[in-house]
Amino acid sequence: MKYFVVLFMVFASAAAYSQGFISSQNIKIDFSGFVRNDFIVDTRRNVDACDRLLELIPEKPKYDKNGEDINAQPSAQFLNTFTRFGTSLSGLEMGSASIGAYVEVDFTGGASTNSLRFRHAYTQFVWPKSTLLFGRTWHPTFIEKVYPSTLNENTGLPFQVFNRSPQLRFTYHLSDNFDFIAGAVYQFKYANTGPAGKTYQYQRDAVVPNLHAQLQFYNENWVVGAAFDWKSIQPRTSTTGTEGTFAASEKLNTVAALAYFKYSENKFQLKAKSMYGQNVCESILPSGYAVASLDPATGAETYTPLNHIYNWVNFTYGSEWKFGFFAGYLKNLGTTENPTGPFYGFATDVDRVYKISPQLIFNYKNFMFGWELSWTTAAYGENDYNNKGKVINTENVTNFRNMLSIAYRF
């Protein structure tokens, strides 16, 4: 019992201290968001998410007995699930740090559930020279200062990282225009795929977080940066072979490296990013890994990652009337070692994908009306197990998406 008394006294003392140390400077709550409706026409089925609002790549051809592609089916839809609400909270201070929080939801939970979906939920401490953020927000590889200006909610997928995860992120201002950013991320909804399907358990079983380091320069006209990312997953905790079932602890360690820039001048803006990534399918990018070796006696496996290059460029011009153009290209470079077993991931049998997408948007105060055309082509094939899993015998598949959007921002 005495241990509980001591523990209570410790917490009571900390609470009393914090009441004097943390002060309130008029708690402020700000609301933001938009109400948006989208009309979309596709020329074929797509691999997608959020009730087909978030377009990824065209579906692989599926032929009937007459040689007709069943997935070459056009469709149209009218959605308002992109509607979004955000809440910012501020007004607390702790010493020289200001404390704030942000929560954001939208309605892209899906037609079958019609539910709210958490996008962001984080708290941050802001000091004069640094910021500490903890909670769910964009993965550090997303680059919040440099991402494509697209009308489509996919924000440049499948060439641009799309991932919001729980994390601890520290930003230190080396100078007025130069930041060092470090992050430790754990997967949740955006997770890797493996023997048990898509789940965050693979990374959590590896114990260590996804680690990130980044340098970023910025001024009135430029944002330029580079980053390095490291991750470990453990696909299995046990394996079964001819001699029985055994505990397993084999890890797959992978990296990603990226560089980016943005140039802004009056009404003109140019942005670009290039990333080399291994097994980054948790960011909804074509990627994954394969079994490299298998011990029949114990079932023990080793793994080899798929290597990809992801590139995109985007420019916009205008203010009230704004014209934009996006282009993206990705290439499957194959696995690091020759695979022997199955592949796990997303679009592991796609050799390359490219997209071109013009847009025209009209803005008037809080009102927005926009049109965007997306031409997306994916080259499907089969993995060559004798040449590091590279995709051969490819067939191009293309989808054209026409999109009209109306939104009221607040």
Number of C-alpha atoms within 10 A of each C-alpha: 5 7 8 9 9 11 11 12 12 11 11 12 11 11 12 10 11 12 11 9 11 15 15 13 11 9 10 11 13 10 13 12 16 17 17 19 18 22 16 20 16 21 17 20 21 21 13 16 14 15 15 16 22 18 25 20 25 26 19 24 17 11 12 9 6 6 8 11 14 13 16 21 11 13 12 12 13 14 17 17 22 21 19 20 18 18 16 16 16 19 15 18 18 17 10 10 18 20 22 20 19 20 19 20 20 19 19 24 18 16 12 7 9 11 14 15 14 16 19 19 19 18 17 20 19 17 17 10 13 16 18 19 20 19 20 24 23 18 24 25 24 16 18 10 14 18 21 26 19 20 23 24 13 20 17 26 23 26 29 25 25 20 23 24 23 20 23 20 22 18 19 17 16 14 10 10 12 16 19 18 19 20 22 21 23 22 23 18 13 19 22 28 24 22 13 11 11 17 18 19 21 24 24 17 16 20 13 14 19 20 20 22 20 21 18 21 17 17 12 9 11 15 19 20 20 19 21 20 21 17 22 20 25 20 25 20 13 14 17 16 14 10 10 10 14 13 12 17 16 17 18 19 16 20 19 20 19 19 19 22 21 21 18 17 11 9 11 15 18 20 23 21 24 21 23 19 25 25 30 27 27 26 22 23 24 31 29 26 30 27 18 21 17 15 13 12 13 18 18 20 20 17 25 26 29 30 24 24 20 25 22 25 22 23 21 22 18 16 14 13 14 16 19 22 21 21 21 23 20 25 19 22 17 26 25 17 19 20 26 18 15 11 25 24 25 19 22 24 24 26 26 23 24 21 23 17 22 19 21 19 20 16 16 11 9 10 15 17 19 19 19 21 20 22 15 24 20 24 22 24 19 16 22 16 17 11 14 21 27 22 22 16 11 16 15 16 18 22 22 18 21 18 21 20 20 17 19 17 15 13
